[in-house]
Amino acid sequence: MAIPTALVPHIVVPRLELLSEARTRGAECVWGSERLTGATAIDLGVHTDNGVHWYPRACRRCTKAAVRAARDTHPARCTECKGPTALCDTRRALHELLLELRR
């Protein structure tokens, strides 16, 4: 599974320099210490830190938590998401991704 490219900037990952080598190369979850395989890893897209491109991966549990946080904090930074029923396309997509991760 991969995070849609348009949503990648909304999901906060740790800074590259704070991570172990196993986490920077995608062998372990970027947020936790879970070992990842091709079948269990979720691709978090390309990120750039200090000019270095890297490709973090994560486990499903940690990805759900990060997507939930992105969805829940998004309205504070979005002029379209004011009020409990006003959702922009980004927040709606984050919510749909969260539902997909729960399956």
LUMDREN-780229 format. One record per residue (C-alpha): y negated, x negated, z; residue number from 1. Coordinates in Angstrom, 2 decimals. Example, Ala and Ser with C-alpha at 12.3 -4.5 7.8 and 13.67 -1.06 7.14 Angstrom:
<rs>
r c2 4.50, c1 -12.30, c3 7.80, num 1
r c2 1.06, c1 -13.67, c3 7.14, num 2
</rs>
This chain:
<rs>
r c2 0.00, c1 0.00, c3 0.00, num 1
r c2 -3.54, c1 -1.14, c3 -0.69, num 2
r c2 -6.89, c1 0.08, c3 0.58, num 3
r c2 -9.00, c1 1.54, c3 -2.26, num 4
r c2 -11.58, c1 -1.00, c3 -3.40, num 5
r c2 -14.52, c1 1.34, c3 -2.71, num 6
r c2 -13.47, c1 1.64, c3 0.95, num 7
r c2 -12.88, c1 -2.07, c3 1.64, num 8
r c2 -16.52, c1 -2.78, c3 2.68, num 9
r c2 -16.37, c1 0.00, c3 5.28, num 10
r c2 -13.38, c1 -1.41, c3 7.16, num 11
r c2 -14.35, c1 -4.20, c3 9.52, num 12
r c2 -12.02, c1 -7.19, c3 9.68, num 13
r c2 -12.32, c1 -10.25, c3 11.94, num 14
r c2 -14.27, c1 -13.22, c3 10.65, num 15
r c2 -12.12, c1 -15.72, c3 8.77, num 16
r c2 -12.93, c1 -18.65, c3 11.06, num 17
r c2 -11.58, c1 -16.74, c3 14.08, num 18
r c2 -8.12, c1 -16.22, c3 12.60, num 19
r c2 -4.93, c1 -18.25, c3 12.69, num 20
r c2 -3.51, c1 -19.67, c3 9.49, num 21
r c2 -0.73, c1 -17.04, c3 9.48, num 22
r c2 -3.29, c1 -14.24, c3 9.63, num 23
r c2 -5.52, c1 -15.72, c3 6.92, num 24
r c2 -2.64, c1 -16.02, c3 4.47, num 25
r c2 -1.31, c1 -12.52, c3 5.22, num 26
r c2 1.92, c1 -13.45, c3 6.99, num 27
r c2 0.68, c1 -11.67, c3 10.13, num 28
r c2 -1.51, c1 -8.63, c3 10.68, num 29
r c2 -5.18, c1 -9.61, c3 10.58, num 30
r c2 -5.77, c1 -7.68, c3 13.86, num 31
r c2 -2.47, c1 -8.23, c3 15.67, num 32
r c2 0.45, c1 -10.60, c3 15.71, num 33
r c2 2.89, c1 -8.41, c3 13.79, num 34
r c2 4.85, c1 -10.29, c3 11.14, num 35
r c2 4.34, c1 -8.74, c3 7.70, num 36
r c2 6.56, c1 -8.45, c3 4.66, num 37
r c2 5.82, c1 -7.16, c3 1.19, num 38
r c2 7.21, c1 -3.80, c3 2.29, num 39
r c2 5.24, c1 -3.52, c3 5.56, num 40
r c2 1.89, c1 -5.12, c3 4.67, num 41
r c2 -1.19, c1 -3.14, c3 3.76, num 42
r c2 -3.53, c1 -5.02, c3 1.44, num 43
r c2 -7.10, c1 -4.90, c3 2.76, num 44
r c2 -8.68, c1 -6.14, c3 -0.45, num 45
r c2 -10.64, c1 -9.27, c3 -1.18, num 46
r c2 -13.16, c1 -10.48, c3 1.40, num 47
r c2 -15.63, c1 -13.34, c3 1.19, num 48
r c2 -16.68, c1 -15.37, c3 4.23, num 49
r c2 -19.04, c1 -18.32, c3 3.74, num 50
r c2 -18.15, c1 -18.45, c3 0.05, num 51
r c2 -14.39, c1 -18.42, c3 0.71, num 52
r c2 -12.39, c1 -15.59, c3 -0.85, num 53
r c2 -9.44, c1 -14.41, c3 1.21, num 54
r c2 -7.05, c1 -11.47, c3 1.14, num 55
r c2 -6.29, c1 -10.04, c3 4.58, num 56
r c2 -3.27, c1 -7.84, c3 5.18, num 57
r c2 -2.39, c1 -5.64, c3 8.12, num 58
r c2 0.30, c1 -3.49, c3 9.69, num 59
r c2 0.12, c1 0.30, c3 9.41, num 60
r c2 -0.73, c1 0.87, c3 13.10, num 61
r c2 -3.72, c1 -1.48, c3 13.10, num 62
r c2 -4.90, c1 -0.24, c3 9.71, num 63
r c2 -4.90, c1 3.36, c3 10.99, num 64
r c2 -7.05, c1 2.31, c3 13.95, num 65
r c2 -9.51, c1 0.42, c3 11.70, num 66
r c2 -9.78, c1 3.28, c3 9.19, num 67
r c2 -10.28, c1 5.79, c3 12.03, num 68
r c2 -13.09, c1 3.61, c3 13.43, num 69
r c2 -14.70, c1 3.32, c3 9.98, num 70
r c2 -14.52, c1 7.09, c3 9.47, num 71
r c2 -15.90, c1 7.85, c3 12.93, num 72
r c2 -18.79, c1 5.37, c3 12.81, num 73
r c2 -19.77, c1 6.02, c3 9.21, num 74
r c2 -22.10, c1 9.02, c3 9.87, num 75
r c2 -24.43, c1 6.89, c3 12.00, num 76
r c2 -25.19, c1 4.76, c3 8.91, num 77
r c2 -25.15, c1 7.49, c3 6.27, num 78
r c2 -27.98, c1 9.85, c3 5.35, num 79
r c2 -25.56, c1 12.32, c3 3.74, num 80
r c2 -23.32, c1 12.70, c3 6.82, num 81
r c2 -25.77, c1 14.37, c3 9.16, num 82
r c2 -24.29, c1 17.23, c3 11.13, num 83
r c2 -20.67, c1 18.15, c3 11.87, num 84
r c2 -19.93, c1 19.67, c3 8.47, num 85
r c2 -21.86, c1 17.39, c3 6.10, num 86
r c2 -19.48, c1 14.77, c3 4.70, num 87
r c2 -20.26, c1 12.29, c3 1.95, num 88
r c2 -17.64, c1 11.10, c3 -0.52, num 89
r c2 -17.05, c1 7.90, c3 1.45, num 90
r c2 -16.35, c1 9.63, c3 4.74, num 91
r c2 -14.13, c1 12.15, c3 3.00, num 92
r c2 -12.20, c1 9.29, c3 1.35, num 93
r c2 -11.83, c1 7.49, c3 4.69, num 94
r c2 -10.48, c1 10.70, c3 6.22, num 95
r c2 -8.01, c1 11.17, c3 3.35, num 96
r c2 -6.87, c1 7.56, c3 3.71, num 97
r c2 -6.32, c1 8.10, c3 7.43, num 98
r c2 -4.17, c1 11.15, c3 6.67, num 99
r c2 -2.17, c1 9.11, c3 4.16, num 100
r c2 -1.59, c1 6.36, c3 6.73, num 101
r c2 -0.22, c1 8.92, c3 9.19, num 102
r c2 2.64, c1 9.85, c3 6.83, num 103
</rs>
